[in-house]
Amino acid sequence: MTTPPRWDLSNLYLSLDDPTLTADMEAVKKSIQEATQAFETKFLPLLDPATSLEALNHVLNGYVEDANALELKAGKIFSFLGAIISTDSFNKTAEQLHSKMAIAMLPLHDLDVRISAWLGALGDRLDKALEIPGPAHDHAFRLLEMARESRFQMSEPEESLANELTLSGGRAWGDLQGVLTSQKSVDFELDGTLQTLPLPALINLRSHPDAGVRERAYTREQQVFEELKEPLAACLNGVKGEVVTLDRKRGREDCLHSSLVKARIDRGTLEAMLAAIDDALPMFRRYFQAKARILGFEKLPWWSLFAPIGEVNKEYSFDEARELILEHFGSFSPELAEFARGAFEKHWIDAEQRPGKRGGAFCMGVDAVQESRIMSNFDGSFDQVITLAHELGHGFHNYCAYKAGKTPMQTNTPMTLAETASIMSETIVFNALLKTVSDPREERAILETTISSDAQTIVDIYSRFIFEKAVFERRKESTISADEINALMLDAQRRTYGDGLNQDVLNKFAWTWKPHYYSTQLSFYNYPYAFGSLFAKGLYSVYRERGEAFVEDYKTLLTNTGEAQAADLAARFGIDIRSKEFWEASLAQIGEQIERYIAI
């Protein structure tokens, strides 16, 4: 276990040649065909107002059960193929099967459009039918959400064409970005030896304890993306151009509109949070300036933004990371610790860095087996230890839903709430560690790690929101050159980081390697991370007040994140997310840590 592990996928399928995989792919296609036929024969006649509510409820019950069953099987296939592709982009067989499966799913996307329109056309009868106990009643939140969203659909032929074209359009551009960034290897001298590093490993050197290594890695990274900027700019233009066109055709207010609906928050909530963040930027700049002084810089250069401070620059073995996480998870909840222990022991984690593996980290729930799989690029840094805790938090979120027997339709959690458990898990580890230290230098090292993380989820995320908003505005008018995209990124960084950083050493290529920019389904992926971070801090304040009694309510919250608006779930804890004061209170917690950091 000292060597970062690879995950075990054998309880999904044994291999890409597994006959069960082939059979399941065929079964999914058959189920979609049967569902399409059922829509014609069973659903459409129910638009007749004379149809009884009991008959409508019966069909709704069948739809919910069939949709969940289909999602379980299709999700298992996509999880297996996606896990292989994300860790081995050289695997052409997996890519081809994934593409084959995506094509097979196109009729389901078309059917979803028709069902949403059908639900919307039912009007008040839908509400009344959902009052009858049964599967449809248990899934009322999602069904009503689908009905409301039907207002923002094109005609059936147009939606069908859009679904088909995205395979060679937006999705293809996103796949190209993944290939370009995951397969790129770089020669780099490290520890006196010339090594060939995958690009994610080079990027991870931003947190190397040696300033010379960090600066050389930054310079080399800039060179690499200078070489890749034109194809990556084409990818970004392709993805954002598709989103702009379809949002306009669907009658969206703007490109942010769809994101807010998916996030299950209103525009006022986002504006309140961003206003509080904007007011807090000088506080973060004080932290950047203090870090610069500690490291001996007049102004902090980008390549030292992630530089470790003090004792926490030690290198952790994977064993040590595991034990640290398990110990501190246990201080919050024995059940959380036992879940994480199982994830380690059952080989749910792929943490090894290697060529062909995509950068970053993620956790995916595999509903069919009620498990999670976690990908990271573990390099022994404390930052990667915290990343592991973050992703295990996502896994615990899935675990709570599985334990409660929630279905795929009931666990359709928005990104704003999907980050709740992950950020909470980070916070648990950070605060537990802080309680164990007595040496001020070690305390500052721990504070450095948590404040640096908060600066990323608040300041950097805000810069990315500003950047993406500007990209969408410009893309409405024309394609954007790579150099213009760089300029937009620098403008956003100067707006947010301000005089906290050396204005001559920023990162104009910060748009190139974040995969979320290259997804037609994840516009404005960024602000949900800030939301999740600050919401979790608000929850942690409640935990400090209530202690152990909070934990059960917290698990209930995680169980229900797919079945309510964010504001309604927050209200259960006495939290008003539409109030700027709530966000200011969460930011004030970071402010206290920054003042302590400066004072040491």
Helices and strands as residue ranges (DSSP letters): H 19-38, I 39-43, G 44-47, H 53-87, H 92-121, H 124-129, H 135-138, H 140-149, G 150-152, H 156-165, H 170-182, E 185-190, E 193-198, H 199-204, G 205-207, H 211-249, H 255-263, H 267-295, G 302-304, G 310-313, H 318-332, H 334-345, E 349-350, E 362-366, E 371-375, H 382-403, G 408-411, H 415-418, H 420-436, H 440-455, I 456-460, H 461-475, H 482-497, G 498-500, G 515-518, H 527-546, H 549-559, H 566-571, H 580-599
